[in-house]
Amino acid sequence: MPIEKIWMNGKYLDKPDGIVNVSIAALHYGTSIFEGILCIDSKVFRIQDHIDRLFESARVFDYRIGYSKEELYGAIIGLVKMNRYKSCYIRPIIFEDTDFLNMRSNKSCLNTIVLCKNFNASVYEWQMRKGVRVIISKKIRSLWATGLAQAKVSGKYLNSTIARIEARDNGANDAIFLDKEGKISEATSSNIFIAKNGILKTPCRANTLRGVTQDSIMRIGRDLGCSVIEQDMEPDDLYNADEVFLTNTARGVISVSQIDSKKIIDSTRKGMVKDLRARYIDIIKGKDLRYQEWLTCF
């Protein structure tokens, strides 16, 4: 079986050869930035938007990425081709190549790595149709400053890890964060939507990660003739919604069947979520020509 390849600092390497020193600062302080990019049936979805967001995240630490957007684009496509993966999850990650005792960071001395994880496209599609149970976290709130809230920084995901443990201990699949004012923010690795009276709503995105899948669903909803609104939401807005769903790159468009003890309509087979999910699946597979600009085919 061929050895999986990675791209590291300008070179394609066998994955076991991608060695990082255990004293590196990012391992100790959570200062890496990263992206998650979807490839389905040899079509990479919105790669340029992900690369743009990676460069935006770099501003949090004032990282000076040593490669252009075009070079990273080429490295990602080249890596997927080299591994001969038709469907995979792609993870670019950037972090300082400095020792954990050196608190005077060198923002120009960075490791830039791209990995990709092979997966079954049919399973990816199937898992979207399984309704998930979520809780509203009582342990964790989303309290990030705006710039950090909109960046994909590894240290932020400590909150997500704790909240997922809380969810698991309560028999749920995921957890939703409230912000400092008690408004709905986002889930541990997903954005949130509700459908109510034919209107599609998502929390204001000023203090959440601006999800690429979230943005895609907002455009798809408008193209389907739906009103799509960003607005503050209370927990009661979720409990009283006609439908609730989550979006992210790794899992797509995920129906929510229960929030805390409140059961939600079965949107796995009917309703607005079904229509949005079907359109999304057609798009990532290249079956809807109206969204071809979102795909890089190889």
C-alpha positions, 0 to 999 in steps of 0.5 A, spaced: 500 500 500 503 506 498 505 511 503 501 517 504 504 523 502 504 530 505 507 537 503 511 540 508 515 547 507 515 546 500 516 539 499 512 533 498 514 527 503 512 521 506 508 522 512 512 518 517 518 523 514 514 529 516 517 530 523 516 536 528 520 537 534 516 536 541 518 542 544 515 546 538 511 552 541 505 551 537 504 544 541 504 547 548 500 554 546 495 552 541 498 557 536 497 554 530 492 556 524 489 551 520 483 550 515 479 544 513 477 543 505 473 538 502 474 534 496 469 530 493 469 525 487 476 529 484 473 536 485 475 541 491 470 545 494 471 553 494 479 552 495 480 559 494 475 561 499 479 557 504 486 559 503 483 566 503 481 565 510 487 562 512 491 568 510 486 572 514 487 567 520 495 569 520 493 576 522 491 574 529 499 572 530 502 577 525 504 570 521 508 572 515 506 566 511 512 564 506 508 562 500 503 565 496 496 563 495 497 561 488 503 556 491 499 553 497 493 552 492 498 548 487 501 544 493 494 542 495 492 540 488 498 537 487 498 533 494 491 530 492 493 528 486 499 525 488 496 521 493 491 519 488 485 520 493 478 522 489 475 524 496 478 527 502 479 532 507 484 537 506 488 540 512 493 546 511 496 548 518 501 553 519 505 554 526 511 557 528 518 553 528 520 556 535 521 553 542 516 553 547 521 557 552 522 562 547 516 567 548 519 572 543 516 569 537 519 569 530 513 570 526 517 569 519 520 562 522 514 558 520 512 551 518 507 550 513 504 543 512 498 540 508 495 533 510 489 530 507 485 524 509 482 519 505 474 518 506 468 515 502 464 520 499 458 515 500 459 515 507 460 523 507 453 523 504 449 518 508 452 521 515 448 528 513 441 524 513 442 522 521 439 527 525 444 529 531 442 530 538 445 537 541 445 540 548 446 548 550 453 548 553 453 550 561 460 549 562 463 553 556 461 560 553 464 563 546 467 569 549 473 571 544 474 578 541 472 579 534 478 578 530 480 571 534 472 569 533 473 569 526 480 565 525 481 558 525 486 558 531 488 551 534 487 554 541 480 556 541 478 548 540 480 547 547 473 550 548 470 545 543 473 539 546 471 540 553 464 542 550 464 535 546 465 531 553 460 535 556 455 533 550 457 526 550 456 525 558 449 528 557 448 523 551 448 528 546 453 528 539 455 536 540 454 542 544 452 549 542 455 555 545 452 561 548 456 568 547 457 573 553 450 576 553 447 569 552 445 569 545 446 563 541 453 563 538 455 556 534 457 549 535 463 546 537 465 546 530 459 548 526 455 554 524 447 554 526 441 555 522 434 555 524 428 555 519 422 558 522 415 560 517 419 559 511 425 564 513 432 561 514 436 564 520 443 564 522 446 568 528 450 574 527 457 572 524 461 578 527 463 574 533 463 567 530 467 563 525 465 565 518 464 558 515 465 557 508 459 551 508 455 556 512 456 562 506 454 556 501 448 555 504 446 562 505 447 563 498 443 556 496 437 558 500 437 565 497 437 562 490 432 557 492 427 563 494 428 563 501 429 569 506 436 568 509 437 573 515 443 574 520 440 576 527 441 575 534 438 568 537 436 566 544 435 559 546 428 559 545 429 560 538 432 554 537 427 550 541 421 553 537 424 552 530 421 548 525 428 546 523 435 546 526 441 544 522 449 545 523 454 546 517 461 545 517 466 542 512 467 535 515 460 533 515 456 538 511 449 539 512 447 536 519 440 535 521 438 536 529 433 532 532 433 534 539 436 540 543 437 539 550 430 535 552 426 538 546 425 534 540 425 538 533 421 536 527 424 530 523 428 534 518 432 528 515 427 527 510 422 533 509 422 540 510 427 546 508 433 542 510 432 536 505 432 541 499 438 545 502 442 539 503 440 536 496 442 542 493 449 542 496 450 535 495 449 536 487 454 542 488 459 538 491 459 533 486 459 538 480 452 536 478 449 543 478 452 547 473 450 554 476 456 553 482 461 551 477 466 557 480 466 553 487 469 547 484 476 546 482 476 539 478 482 535 476 
